[in-house]
Amino acid sequence: MDLKTLQQQVRDFVNKNNLDSPTEFRVLDLVSETGEVAKEILKMTNYGNTDLKINDEVKLELGDVLYSLIVVANKLNVNLDEALQFVLQKYEKRLTNGSAGSESDKK
């Protein structure tokens, strides 16, 4: 399934279930869900003391992040296919130019 289809599916779900809320709330929800992924990974590794073993809970949390991201994109009228292509081009350009450092350093 492509991103355009996913965006429409989430848009329809939100509309059907009257789940619309202000963009600011949706962004906070996205951040919260991302934190839940981090928490689940910490739990799965016993806070870094064991090897990572993926479980169903982290899959659910990642699904929550994806859903929340799509909702935010829809609220902002951002086409995620286009946004992803822009960022891949940005990273490709950096790699071609030999930029070093972490991704967060390259913004």
Residue pairs with C-beta under 8 A, 6 or more apart in sequence:
1 9
2 81
3 79
3 80
3 81
3 84
4 79
4 80
4 81
6 70
6 80
7 70
7 73
7 74
7 79
7 80
10 67
10 70
10 71
10 74
11 74
13 19
14 20
14 71
14 74
23 72
23 75
23 76
26 68
26 71
26 72
26 75
27 72
29 68
29 71
30 65
30 68
30 69
30 71
30 72
33 61
33 64
33 65
33 67
33 68
34 65
36 61
36 64
37 58
37 61
37 62
37 65
40 55
40 57
40 58
40 61
41 52
41 58
42 48
44 52
44 53
44 54
44 55
44 58
45 51
45 52
69 80
70 80
73 79
73 80
73 83
91 103
91 106
94 106
99 106
